[in-house]
């Protein structure tokens, strides 16, 4: 995912996010159906750690673009952004989810 806002950074553009997002092995190891199950194939804890680090390092005016509010946003990212003294403002933008073919 690329940002269309000059100077903005998406989670996938960070070092941790780009590794997680582009590492095909993770798609083979982590099973979507196991999300949040606590099984060894559950990638939720890893994604939570990457998301929390991203939110803790954010600064300035933050633009959050989402189709829906997931657990990672509610439980990890939003609280970390609200506690981060370098964040001036959080702007939320709801978009329509991608249409299925």
C-alpha positions as CSV (number, residue, x, y, z in Angstrom):
1,X,0.0,0.0,0.0
2,X,1.3,3.4,-1.0
3,X,0.4,6.7,0.5
4,X,-0.9,9.4,-1.9
5,X,-0.1,12.1,0.7
6,X,3.4,13.5,0.3
7,X,5.6,12.7,3.2
8,X,3.1,10.2,4.7
9,X,4.0,6.6,5.6
10,X,1.7,3.6,5.7
11,X,2.4,0.7,8.0
12,X,3.5,-1.4,5.0
13,X,6.2,1.2,4.2
14,X,7.9,0.8,7.5
15,X,10.8,-1.6,7.9
16,X,8.8,-4.1,10.0
17,X,5.6,-3.7,8.0
18,X,7.4,-4.2,4.7
19,X,9.0,-7.4,5.9
20,X,5.8,-8.7,7.3
21,X,3.7,-7.6,4.3
22,X,6.2,-8.9,1.6
23,X,7.4,-12.1,3.3
24,X,5.7,-14.9,1.4
25,X,6.8,-17.4,4.1
26,X,4.5,-15.7,6.6
27,X,1.5,-16.3,4.3
28,X,2.5,-20.0,4.3
29,X,3.1,-20.1,8.1
30,X,0.2,-17.9,9.4
31,X,-3.3,-19.2,8.6
32,X,-6.0,-16.5,8.3
33,X,-8.6,-18.9,9.8
34,X,-6.4,-19.1,13.0
35,X,-6.3,-15.3,13.5
36,X,-6.7,-14.7,17.3
37,X,-6.8,-18.4,18.1
38,X,-3.5,-18.5,20.0
39,X,-2.3,-21.4,17.8
40,X,1.2,-21.3,16.5
41,X,-0.2,-20.4,13.1
42,X,-1.9,-17.3,14.5
43,X,-0.3,-14.1,13.2
44,X,-2.4,-11.7,15.3
45,X,0.3,-11.2,18.0
46,X,3.0,-10.4,15.5
47,X,0.8,-7.9,13.6
48,X,-0.2,-6.3,17.0
49,X,3.4,-5.8,17.9
50,X,4.2,-4.2,14.5
51,X,1.1,-2.0,14.7
52,X,1.8,-0.9,18.2
53,X,5.4,0.0,17.3
54,X,4.2,2.0,14.3
55,X,1.6,3.9,16.4
56,X,4.2,4.7,19.1
57,X,6.6,6.1,16.5
58,X,4.0,8.2,14.7
59,X,4.0,12.0,14.9
60,X,2.1,15.0,13.7
61,X,-1.3,14.8,12.2
62,X,-2.3,11.2,11.6
63,X,-4.7,10.1,8.9
64,X,-6.3,6.8,9.5
65,X,-8.0,5.3,6.4
66,X,-10.1,2.2,7.0
67,X,-13.0,0.3,5.5
68,X,-13.9,-1.0,9.0
69,X,-12.7,-0.8,12.6
70,X,-10.9,-4.0,13.4
71,X,-9.6,-5.3,16.7
72,X,-6.0,-4.2,16.0
73,X,-7.2,-0.6,15.5
74,X,-9.5,-0.7,18.6
75,X,-7.2,-2.6,21.0
76,X,-3.7,-1.6,19.9
77,X,-3.3,1.3,17.4
78,X,-5.9,3.8,18.6
79,X,-4.8,3.5,22.3
80,X,-1.1,3.8,21.3
81,X,-1.8,6.8,19.1
82,X,-3.8,8.5,21.9
83,X,-1.0,8.0,24.4
84,X,1.7,9.2,22.0
85,X,2.6,12.8,22.9
86,X,4.1,13.4,19.4
87,X,0.7,12.9,17.8
88,X,-1.1,16.2,17.3
89,X,-4.4,15.0,15.8
90,X,-6.0,11.8,14.6
91,X,-8.1,12.2,11.4
92,X,-10.3,9.2,10.6
93,X,-11.5,8.5,7.1
94,X,-13.9,5.7,6.3
95,X,-13.7,4.2,2.8
96,X,-15.9,1.6,1.1
97,X,-14.4,-1.9,1.3
98,X,-13.1,-3.3,-2.0
99,X,-15.8,-4.9,-4.1
100,X,-15.5,-8.7,-4.6
101,X,-15.1,-9.8,-8.2
